[in-house]
Amino acid sequence: GAGVSQSPRYKVAKRGQDVALRCDPISGHVSLFWYQQALGQGPEFLTYFQNEAQLDKSGLPSDRFFAERPEGSVSTLKIQRTQQEDSAVYLCASSLGSGLARETQYFGPGTRLLVL
Amino acid sequence: GESVGLHLPTLSVQEGDNSIINCAYSNSASDYFIWYKQESGKGPQFIIDIRSNMDKRQGQRVTVLLNKTVKHLSLQIAATQPGDSAVYFCAEKGNTGFQKLVFGTGTRLLVSP
C-alpha cells in the first residue's frame, strides 16, 4: 500500500530494555512526525523531521528517547532503558511539504509498546 | 479487540440519526483545525479540516463548524452508519512555523444498527 507503515505493530519489553520503533512514511513526504498516545487520550507530539533534519524534539519526555531519520525517509524512534510509563501507542505521521500551515498529516497504524 | 480509550466521553446513536461531536480548543492563535477518526487498532484517519477564516465547511456526510468566539469546534455526521463507530479527535495547529498537531481528548461514537 501507499500509506505510512510502522513496525513492529506490537512490542513487549522488560523494564530496562532498549527498543527501536520503525516508521516508513509515504514516499516523497518531506515531513515526518512522531506522536505518543496513552490509553484513553489523544496523541501527543514527540518530535518532527523535515527531511533528515530534526527541527523540533520538544515533546520527547526524557533523554532516554531518541529519534533519527538519517536519509530523510525511514525514521526510527529509540527508547533506552524502558520504563513502565513508556507503555503507549507510538504513532508516526508524514506530510508532503514542510509541515507549514494547512497540510494533512497521514498517520500510520502505530506501534503498541508494553513495558513489563 | 483492543480499545483506543476506556474512559472517553461517549455518544450513542441509532443508525440513520445525525451525530454531533463537540470539541473545545485551547489556543486562540490556532489557525487550522482538523477532525480525525480513529478505529480500534488503527492510526487516526483524516476526515475534514477548516481554517480559522471560515466558520463552516462541508464534506461528504460531514460538516465542521467553527466558533472562534468561544473556541469551539463541532463535527456533524449525517445519517450515521455503524461504520462510523470510532473515536473522534479534534486537532489544532498554530499559525507560525511548522505545525505540530495538538489533539483534544476524543469522543467515542457508538452507532447501533
Chai-1 contact restraints between the chains, C-beta under 6 A:
chainA,res_idxA,chainB,res_idxB,connection_type,confidence,min_distance_angstrom,max_distance_angstrom,comment,restraint_id
A,G40,B,G5,contact,1.0,0.0,6.0,A-B,restraint_1
A,G40,B,L6,contact,1.0,0.0,6.0,A-B,restraint_2
A,G40,B,H7,contact,1.0,0.0,6.0,A-B,restraint_3
A,G42,B,F89,contact,1.0,0.0,6.0,A-B,restraint_4
A,G42,B,F103,contact,1.0,0.0,6.0,A-B,restraint_5
A,G42,B,G104,contact,1.0,0.0,6.0,A-B,restraint_6
A,G42,B,T105,contact,1.0,0.0,6.0,A-B,restraint_7
A,G42,B,G106,contact,1.0,0.0,6.0,A-B,restraint_8
A,P43,B,F103,contact,1.0,0.0,6.0,A-B,restraint_9
A,F45,B,K100,contact,1.0,0.0,6.0,A-B,restraint_10
A,L91,B,G43,contact,1.0,0.0,6.0,A-B,restraint_11
A,G99,B,F98,contact,1.0,0.0,6.0,A-B,restraint_12
A,G99,B,Q99,contact,1.0,0.0,6.0,A-B,restraint_13
A,L100,B,F98,contact,1.0,0.0,6.0,A-B,restraint_14
A,R102,B,Y32,contact,1.0,0.0,6.0,A-B,restraint_15
A,T104,B,F46,contact,1.0,0.0,6.0,A-B,restraint_16
A,F107,B,G43,contact,1.0,0.0,6.0,A-B,restraint_17
A,F107,B,P44,contact,1.0,0.0,6.0,A-B,restraint_18
A,G108,B,G43,contact,1.0,0.0,6.0,A-B,restraint_19
A,P109,B,K42,contact,1.0,0.0,6.0,A-B,restraint_20
A,P109,B,G43,contact,1.0,0.0,6.0,A-B,restraint_21
A,G110,B,G43,contact,1.0,0.0,6.0,A-B,restraint_22
